[in-house]
Amino acid sequence: ALASALRGIRIVLTHSNAFKEALAVGQEELSIWRDLGLDRWEAAALEGRAVIQDMLGRSQDSLLTLEQAREISRRLGDPVRLAINPIISSSMWLVLAR
């Protein structure tokens, strides 16, 4: 329940442009999902982290984080996450190309 609550807080902070705070909350959320061994939620948290990193101007870190999420999704055989991840990363490559 705590990880889900932190996810909600991370999302609100992200939408409020409080990116550094969102990143900190997201790290706590990510740690909980990892400790629980819930890989699908870990991948989702990593994708959220990647978006925040990108908003902070850390596009290279963001792409590395997305690759971690993609690897988890690939290992799980999760077609939904595998479909979402390239959409996020392709938009970030557009930012890098500027």
Buried (B, 14 or more C-beta within 10 A) or exposed (E): EEBEEBBEBBBEBBEEEBBEBBBBBBBBBBBBBBEEEBBBBBBBBBBBBBBBBBBBEBBEBBBEBBBBBBEBBEEBEBEEBBEBBEEBBEEBEEEEEE
